[in-house]
Amino acid sequence: MSDNIDEESFAAFLDGMRRFVRERLVPAEQQVEEEDEVPDSIVMEMMNLGLFGIGIPPEYGGLGLTVAQEARLSIVLGEASAAFRFVFMPNVGLGSRSILISGTDAQKRAYLPRLATGALRACFCLTEPGSGSDAASLRTAARRDGDFYVINGSKRFISNAPRADIFVVMARTDAQSSSGAGISAIIVERGTPGLQVGPAEKKLGQRGAPIADVTFDDVRVPAENLIGGREGLGFSTAMKVLDAGRISVAASAVGMARRIIDEASRYAVQRTQFGQPIAKFQLIQAMLADSETEYLAGHALTLQAAETLSRGGDARNLAAAAKYFCSESVSRIADRAVQILGGAGYISGHPIERFYRDSRVLRIYEGTSQILQLVIARTMLKGFE
């Protein structure tokens, strides 16, 4: 994707986003935590700022940011509660990228402009009760019936499902195939008979970012909703956009890390024990130094992966490494921060306690740490076989 916003304009945009995070999002964090929902007023501001369409080209009403620019934006937004990012990221990620990469012209015209404004909210339905990391083994089926596809199956832990207007559903269209080659992506609109969204799950963290089960019971959708107009494109399309998704998660983790370190450092300077600020104690300094080093390493790795993908390079290993390293390191950074704050960091309502919980899931979605280790190792070893 080419640059649609020059560096000077993008820098000004980022400055505006920093003010938005500082003045609007951070003050609303506790409200989101208590109500498990982002206020409508903030959602409307996000729409007006164009956040729902940051990766959608201008011809469809989006900002057309590159992956590298998206990563820098995600770092900034990562300094606030994760719930805010999840208001619009399902539109930016697989919700629109699947259509943008593989969709027909008619599908792009029908959905991308409304996704870009936030008039439509999206979710991506891949994970199932019996398939998570082994996504190619999914069992949800879509059978062709004249000018329609009939979908049956269930999806598990689907982010944004409770508030989605369209569901990008991965389903097996080739019953004889047991691999990813038999999987297609189909757009299902909310309100289609047979589509049911379960209640939002109670989660350890990331309150205000709902997930739910989605079931399909003889759901009939027009054949023109098959993304790309050809069966078998779904799994390969998902793999193409996965690199950008992993970089986005890594960038979010980098932003979280920055906020956590700043909170811990501020506390260490202000908190006194034995007649002096605890920041004077070398063991406190060691924890802060370790955290800052991991933050800097993750920041550099994430931007390298994002720049490589933006230039059209092979970023598979870089994206996997960035997501793996940053999601693991932010959990360590959060753990150290709780230790630095002691009891204060363990009390509900403190940002450190929330980030400690919110950061945990980053090691699970968009590829678990263990799956990413396999991706990295197998890609490395190919050069030696």
GICOR-V375342 format. One record per residue. N is the residue number from 1. PHI is phi in degrees with one decimal (* if undefined). PSI is psi as a letter, one per 40 degrees, with the letter a starting at -180 (* if undefined). BURIAL is # if it has 24 or more other C-alpha atoms within 12 Angstrom, else .. Layout:
BEGIN
n=N phi=PHI psi=PSI burial=BURIAL
n=N phi=PHI psi=PSI burial=BURIAL
END
This chain:
BEGIN
n=1 phi=* psi=h burial=#
n=2 phi=-84.9 psi=i burial=.
n=3 phi=-68.8 psi=h burial=#
n=4 phi=-105.3 psi=e burial=.
n=5 phi=-123.4 psi=h burial=#
n=6 phi=-70.4 psi=i burial=.
n=7 phi=-61.6 psi=d burial=.
n=8 phi=-64.1 psi=d burial=.
n=9 phi=-67.1 psi=d burial=.
n=10 phi=-68.1 psi=d burial=#
n=11 phi=-61.2 psi=d burial=.
n=12 phi=-66.0 psi=d burial=.
n=13 phi=-61.7 psi=d burial=#
n=14 phi=-63.3 psi=d burial=#
n=15 phi=-60.4 psi=d burial=.
n=16 phi=-63.3 psi=d burial=.
n=17 phi=-67.3 psi=d burial=#
n=18 phi=-63.5 psi=d burial=#
n=19 phi=-65.5 psi=d burial=.
n=20 phi=-61.1 psi=d burial=#
n=21 phi=-63.6 psi=d burial=#
n=22 phi=-70.1 psi=d burial=.
n=23 phi=-92.9 psi=d burial=.
n=24 phi=-115.4 psi=d burial=#
n=25 phi=-81.2 psi=d burial=#
n=26 phi=-58.4 psi=d burial=#
n=27 phi=-63.0 psi=d burial=.
n=28 phi=-95.4 psi=e burial=#
n=29 phi=-59.8 psi=d burial=#
n=30 phi=-67.5 psi=d burial=#
n=31 phi=-61.5 psi=d burial=.
n=32 phi=-62.9 psi=d burial=#
n=33 phi=-61.7 psi=d burial=#
n=34 phi=-78.1 psi=d burial=.
n=35 phi=-95.4 psi=e burial=.
n=36 phi=59.0 psi=f burial=#
n=37 phi=-160.4 psi=i burial=#
n=38 phi=-81.8 psi=h burial=#
n=39 phi=-56.4 psi=i burial=#
n=40 phi=-58.7 psi=d burial=.
n=41 phi=-63.5 psi=d burial=.
n=42 phi=-72.8 psi=d burial=#
n=43 phi=-58.8 psi=d burial=#
n=44 phi=-63.4 psi=d burial=.
n=45 phi=-63.4 psi=d burial=#
n=46 phi=-62.4 psi=d burial=#
n=47 phi=-61.5 psi=d burial=#
n=48 phi=-65.1 psi=d burial=.
n=49 phi=-80.6 psi=e burial=.
n=50 phi=83.2 psi=e burial=#
n=51 phi=-68.3 psi=d burial=#
n=52 phi=-70.1 psi=e burial=#
n=53 phi=-121.3 psi=f burial=#
n=54 phi=-63.5 psi=d burial=#
n=55 phi=-102.0 psi=e burial=#
n=56 phi=-91.3 psi=h burial=#
n=57 phi=-59.6 psi=i burial=#
n=58 phi=-57.8 psi=d burial=.
n=59 phi=-64.6 psi=e burial=.
n=60 phi=-110.8 psi=e burial=#
n=61 phi=93.5 psi=e burial=#
n=62 phi=-97.4 psi=a burial=#
n=63 phi=-85.8 psi=d burial=#
n=64 phi=67.4 psi=f burial=#
n=65 phi=-68.0 psi=i burial=#
n=66 phi=-75.4 psi=i burial=#
n=67 phi=-60.3 psi=d burial=#
n=68 phi=-64.8 psi=d burial=#
n=69 phi=-67.7 psi=d burial=#
n=70 phi=-59.4 psi=d burial=#
n=71 phi=-64.2 psi=d burial=#
n=72 phi=-64.3 psi=d burial=#
n=73 phi=-66.5 psi=d burial=#
n=74 phi=-64.1 psi=d burial=#
n=75 phi=-62.7 psi=d burial=#
n=76 phi=-62.7 psi=d burial=#
n=77 phi=-69.4 psi=d burial=#
n=78 phi=-65.1 psi=e burial=#
n=79 phi=-77.3 psi=e burial=#
n=80 phi=-108.2 psi=i burial=#
n=81 phi=-50.1 psi=h burial=#
n=82 phi=-60.5 psi=d burial=#
n=83 phi=-59.9 psi=d burial=#
n=84 phi=-67.5 psi=d burial=#
n=85 phi=-62.3 psi=d burial=#
n=86 phi=-79.3 psi=e burial=#
n=87 phi=-67.1 psi=d burial=#
n=88 phi=-115.8 psi=e burial=#
n=89 phi=-62.5 psi=d burial=#
n=90 phi=-59.3 psi=d burial=#
n=91 phi=-73.1 psi=d burial=#
n=92 phi=-74.7 psi=d burial=#
n=93 phi=-81.0 psi=b burial=#
n=94 phi=-61.4 psi=d burial=#
n=95 phi=-59.0 psi=d burial=#
n=96 phi=-102.7 psi=d burial=#
n=97 phi=-65.1 psi=d burial=#
n=98 phi=-61.5 psi=d burial=#
n=99 phi=-71.8 psi=d burial=#
n=100 phi=-63.7 psi=d burial=#
n=101 phi=-79.6 psi=d burial=#
n=102 phi=-118.2 psi=e burial=#
n=103 phi=-70.0 psi=i burial=#
n=104 phi=-74.8 psi=i burial=.
n=105 phi=-59.2 psi=d burial=.
n=106 phi=-65.1 psi=d burial=.
n=107 phi=-66.9 psi=d burial=#
n=108 phi=-62.3 psi=d burial=#
n=109 phi=-67.0 psi=d burial=.
n=110 phi=-75.1 psi=d burial=.
n=111 phi=-114.8 psi=d burial=#
n=112 phi=-61.3 psi=d burial=#
n=113 phi=-60.3 psi=d burial=#
n=114 phi=-76.9 psi=d burial=#
n=115 phi=-67.3 psi=d burial=#
n=116 phi=-65.0 psi=d burial=#
n=117 phi=-87.2 psi=e burial=#
n=118 phi=89.1 psi=e burial=#
n=119 phi=-62.6 psi=d burial=#
n=120 phi=-113.4 psi=h burial=#
n=121 phi=-110.4 psi=i burial=#
n=122 phi=-120.3 psi=i burial=#
n=123 phi=-145.3 psi=i burial=#
n=124 phi=-118.0 psi=h burial=#
n=125 phi=-104.2 psi=g burial=#
n=126 phi=-122.1 psi=d burial=#
n=127 phi=-62.1 psi=i burial=#
n=128 phi=-128.4 psi=i burial=#
n=129 phi=-55.4 psi=d burial=#
n=130 phi=-108.9 psi=e burial=.
n=131 phi=-147.2 psi=h burial=.
n=132 phi=-127.9 psi=c burial=#
n=133 phi=-63.4 psi=d burial=.
n=134 phi=-88.9 psi=g burial=.
n=135 phi=-64.0 psi=d burial=#
n=136 phi=-68.6 psi=e burial=#
n=137 phi=-94.6 psi=e burial=#
n=138 phi=-58.0 psi=i burial=#
n=139 phi=-115.5 psi=e burial=#
n=140 phi=-56.8 psi=h burial=#
n=141 phi=-117.5 psi=i burial=#
n=142 phi=-125.5 psi=h burial=#
n=143 phi=-105.7 psi=h burial=#
n=144 phi=-72.0 psi=h burial=#
n=145 phi=-139.1 psi=g burial=.
n=146 phi=66.3 psi=b burial=.
n=147 phi=-92.4 psi=e burial=.
n=148 phi=-132.0 psi=i burial=.
n=149 phi=-113.8 psi=h burial=#
n=150 phi=-108.4 psi=h burial=#
n=151 phi=-106.3 psi=h burial=#
n=152 phi=-136.3 psi=h burial=#
n=153 phi=149.5 psi=a burial=#
n=154 phi=-144.9 psi=i burial=#
n=155 phi=-123.2 psi=i burial=#
n=156 phi=-125.2 psi=i burial=#
n=157 phi=55.6 psi=f burial=#
n=158 phi=-87.5 psi=h burial=#
n=159 phi=-63.4 psi=h burial=#
n=160 phi=74.5 psi=e burial=#
n=161 phi=-56.4 psi=d burial=#
n=162 phi=-61.7 psi=d burial=#
n=163 phi=-118.0 psi=e burial=#
n=164 phi=-80.4 psi=i burial=#
n=165 phi=-98.6 psi=d burial=#
n=166 phi=-129.5 psi=i burial=#
n=167 phi=-119.9 psi=h burial=#
n=168 phi=-87.1 psi=h burial=#
n=169 phi=-105.6 psi=h burial=#
n=170 phi=-89.3 psi=h burial=#
n=171 phi=-140.7 psi=i burial=#
n=172 phi=-84.1 psi=h burial=#
n=173 phi=-98.1 psi=e burial=#
n=174 phi=-113.1 psi=h burial=#
n=175 phi=-65.3 psi=d burial=.
n=176 phi=-83.2 psi=e burial=.
n=177 phi=-98.0 psi=i burial=.
n=178 phi=-112.3 psi=e burial=.
n=179 phi=-111.5 psi=a burial=.
n=180 phi=-65.4 psi=d burial=#
n=181 phi=-64.7 psi=d burial=#
n=182 phi=-94.8 psi=e burial=#
n=183 phi=-105.1 psi=h burial=#
n=184 phi=-124.7 psi=i burial=#
n=185 phi=-111.5 psi=h burial=#
n=186 phi=-131.2 psi=h burial=#
n=187 phi=-89.3 psi=h burial=#
n=188 phi=-119.2 psi=h burial=#
n=189 phi=-91.8 psi=i burial=#
n=190 phi=-58.3 psi=i burial=#
n=191 phi=97.0 psi=e burial=.
n=192 phi=-65.9 psi=h burial=.
n=193 phi=-54.8 psi=h burial=.
n=194 phi=95.0 psi=e burial=.
n=195 phi=-86.9 psi=h burial=#
n=196 phi=-131.1 psi=h burial=#
n=197 phi=-109.3 psi=h burial=#
n=198 phi=-75.0 psi=i burial=.
n=199 phi=-67.7 psi=i burial=.
n=200 phi=-62.8 psi=h burial=#
n=201 phi=-74.6 psi=i burial=#
n=202 phi=-84.2 psi=h burial=.
n=203 phi=-121.4 psi=i burial=.
n=204 phi=-62.7 psi=d burial=.
n=205 phi=-143.4 psi=a burial=#
n=206 phi=52.0 psi=f burial=#
n=207 phi=-65.7 psi=i burial=#
n=208 phi=91.0 psi=e burial=#
n=209 phi=-119.5 psi=g burial=#
n=210 phi=-71.5 psi=i burial=#
n=211 phi=-129.9 psi=i burial=#
n=212 phi=-159.1 psi=i burial=#
n=213 phi=-80.0 psi=i burial=#
n=214 phi=-130.2 psi=h burial=#
n=215 phi=-120.2 psi=i burial=#
n=216 phi=-126.7 psi=h burial=#
n=217 phi=-120.9 psi=g burial=.
n=218 phi=52.7 psi=f burial=#
n=219 phi=-78.1 psi=h burial=#
n=220 phi=-100.5 psi=h burial=#
n=221 phi=-126.8 psi=i burial=#
n=222 phi=-58.5 psi=i burial=#
n=223 phi=-60.8 psi=d burial=#
n=224 phi=-69.8 psi=e burial=#
n=225 phi=-83.7 psi=e burial=#
n=226 phi=-69.8 psi=h burial=#
n=227 phi=-63.1 psi=h burial=#
n=228 phi=87.9 psi=e burial=#
n=229 phi=69.9 psi=e burial=#
n=230 phi=-143.3 psi=h burial=#
n=231 phi=-69.4 psi=i burial=#
n=232 phi=90.5 psi=e burial=#
n=233 phi=-89.7 psi=e burial=#
n=234 phi=-61.0 psi=d burial=#
n=235 phi=-67.7 psi=d burial=#
n=236 phi=-66.0 psi=d burial=#
n=237 phi=-64.5 psi=d burial=#
n=238 phi=-60.4 psi=d burial=#
n=239 phi=-65.5 psi=d burial=#
n=240 phi=-67.6 psi=d burial=#
n=241 phi=-91.3 psi=e burial=#
n=242 phi=-65.4 psi=d burial=#
n=243 phi=-59.0 psi=d burial=#
n=244 phi=-63.7 psi=d burial=#
n=245 phi=-63.5 psi=d burial=#
n=246 phi=-68.0 psi=d burial=#
n=247 phi=-64.8 psi=d burial=#
n=248 phi=-62.5 psi=d burial=#
n=249 phi=-63.9 psi=d burial=#
n=250 phi=-59.9 psi=d burial=#
n=251 phi=-64.5 psi=d burial=#
n=252 phi=-61.7 psi=d burial=#
n=253 phi=-63.5 psi=d burial=#
n=254 phi=-63.5 psi=d burial=#
n=255 phi=-62.9 psi=d burial=#
n=256 phi=-57.4 psi=d burial=#
n=257 phi=-58.4 psi=d burial=#
n=258 phi=-60.8 psi=d burial=#
n=259 phi=-64.6 psi=d burial=#
n=260 phi=-61.9 psi=d burial=#
n=261 phi=-62.3 psi=d burial=#
n=262 phi=-63.6 psi=d burial=#
n=263 phi=-62.6 psi=d burial=#
n=264 phi=-66.7 psi=d burial=#
n=265 phi=-66.1 psi=d burial=#
n=266 phi=-60.7 psi=d burial=.
n=267 phi=-65.1 psi=d burial=#
n=268 phi=-62.9 psi=d burial=#
n=269 phi=-74.1 psi=d burial=.
n=270 phi=-88.8 psi=d burial=.
n=271 phi=-80.0 psi=h burial=.
n=272 phi=-112.2 psi=i burial=.
n=273 phi=-146.0 psi=i burial=.
n=274 phi=54.8 psi=f burial=.
n=275 phi=82.5 psi=e burial=.
n=276 phi=-154.0 psi=i burial=.
n=277 phi=-60.7 psi=i burial=.
n=278 phi=-66.0 psi=e burial=#
n=279 phi=-62.9 psi=e burial=#
n=280 phi=-79.7 psi=e burial=.
n=281 phi=-79.6 psi=h burial=.
n=282 phi=-65.1 psi=d burial=.
n=283 phi=-70.6 psi=d burial=.
n=284 phi=-67.5 psi=d burial=#
n=285 phi=-60.5 psi=d burial=.
n=286 phi=-63.6 psi=d burial=.
n=287 phi=-64.9 psi=d burial=#
n=288 phi=-66.5 psi=d burial=#
n=289 phi=-64.8 psi=d burial=.
n=290 phi=-60.2 psi=d burial=#
n=291 phi=-67.0 psi=d burial=#
n=292 phi=-64.1 psi=d burial=#
n=293 phi=-63.8 psi=d burial=.
n=294 phi=-65.5 psi=d burial=#
n=295 phi=-61.0 psi=d burial=#
n=296 phi=-62.7 psi=d burial=#
n=297 phi=-65.4 psi=d burial=#
n=298 phi=-64.7 psi=d burial=#
n=299 phi=-59.9 psi=d burial=#
n=300 phi=-65.0 psi=d burial=#
n=301 phi=-64.8 psi=d burial=#
n=302 phi=-63.8 psi=d burial=#
n=303 phi=-67.9 psi=d burial=#
n=304 phi=-63.8 psi=d burial=#
n=305 phi=-62.8 psi=d burial=#
n=306 phi=-65.7 psi=d burial=#
n=307 phi=-64.7 psi=d burial=#
n=308 phi=-62.5 psi=d burial=#
n=309 phi=-66.6 psi=d burial=#
n=310 phi=-62.6 psi=d burial=#
n=311 phi=-82.4 psi=e burial=.
n=312 phi=86.8 psi=e burial=.
n=313 phi=-81.2 psi=i burial=.
n=314 phi=-80.1 psi=h burial=.
n=315 phi=-108.3 psi=e burial=#
n=316 phi=-57.2 psi=d burial=#
n=317 phi=-71.2 psi=d burial=#
n=318 phi=-62.7 psi=d burial=#
n=319 phi=-63.9 psi=d burial=#
n=320 phi=-63.4 psi=d burial=#
n=321 phi=-66.0 psi=d burial=#
n=322 phi=-63.8 psi=d burial=#
n=323 phi=-65.7 psi=d burial=#
n=324 phi=-61.9 psi=d burial=#
n=325 phi=-65.6 psi=d burial=#
n=326 phi=-70.6 psi=d burial=#
n=327 phi=-70.0 psi=d burial=#
n=328 phi=-73.7 psi=d burial=#
n=329 phi=-69.7 psi=d burial=#
n=330 phi=-66.6 psi=d burial=#
n=331 phi=-67.2 psi=d burial=#
n=332 phi=-66.2 psi=d burial=#
n=333 phi=-63.5 psi=d burial=#
n=334 phi=-65.0 psi=d burial=#
n=335 phi=-64.3 psi=d burial=#
n=336 phi=-62.5 psi=d burial=#
n=337 phi=-64.0 psi=d burial=#
n=338 phi=-59.4 psi=d burial=#
n=339 phi=-65.1 psi=d burial=#
n=340 phi=-66.8 psi=d burial=#
n=341 phi=-79.9 psi=e burial=#
n=342 phi=63.3 psi=b burial=.
n=343 phi=-59.3 psi=d burial=.
n=344 phi=-62.8 psi=d burial=.
n=345 phi=-80.6 psi=e burial=#
n=346 phi=-100.7 psi=e burial=.
n=347 phi=-87.6 psi=h burial=.
n=348 phi=-58.8 psi=h burial=.
n=349 phi=106.3 psi=e burial=.
n=350 phi=-87.0 psi=h burial=#
n=351 phi=-54.4 psi=d burial=#
n=352 phi=-64.5 psi=d burial=#
n=353 phi=-62.0 psi=d burial=#
n=354 phi=-69.4 psi=d burial=#
n=355 phi=-63.7 psi=d burial=#
n=356 phi=-58.1 psi=d burial=#
n=357 phi=-76.2 psi=d burial=#
n=358 phi=-64.6 psi=d burial=#
n=359 phi=-73.4 psi=e burial=#
n=360 phi=-61.9 psi=d burial=#
n=361 phi=-72.1 psi=e burial=#
n=362 phi=-62.0 psi=d burial=#
n=363 phi=-84.9 psi=e burial=#
n=364 phi=-114.1 psi=d burial=#
n=365 phi=-80.6 psi=i burial=#
n=366 phi=60.1 psi=f burial=#
n=367 phi=103.8 psi=h burial=#
n=368 phi=-64.5 psi=i burial=#
n=369 phi=-57.4 psi=d burial=#
n=370 phi=-69.9 psi=d burial=.
n=371 phi=-63.6 psi=d burial=.
n=372 phi=-66.9 psi=d burial=#
n=373 phi=-59.4 psi=d burial=#
n=374 phi=-65.9 psi=d burial=.
n=375 phi=-59.3 psi=d burial=#
n=376 phi=-63.5 psi=d burial=#
n=377 phi=-64.7 psi=d burial=.
n=378 phi=-65.2 psi=d burial=.
n=379 phi=-66.2 psi=d burial=.
n=380 phi=-60.1 psi=d burial=.
n=381 phi=-72.8 psi=e burial=.
n=382 phi=-58.6 psi=d burial=.
n=383 phi=-72.6 psi=e burial=.
n=384 phi=-113.7 psi=e burial=.
n=385 phi=-88.2 psi=* burial=.
END
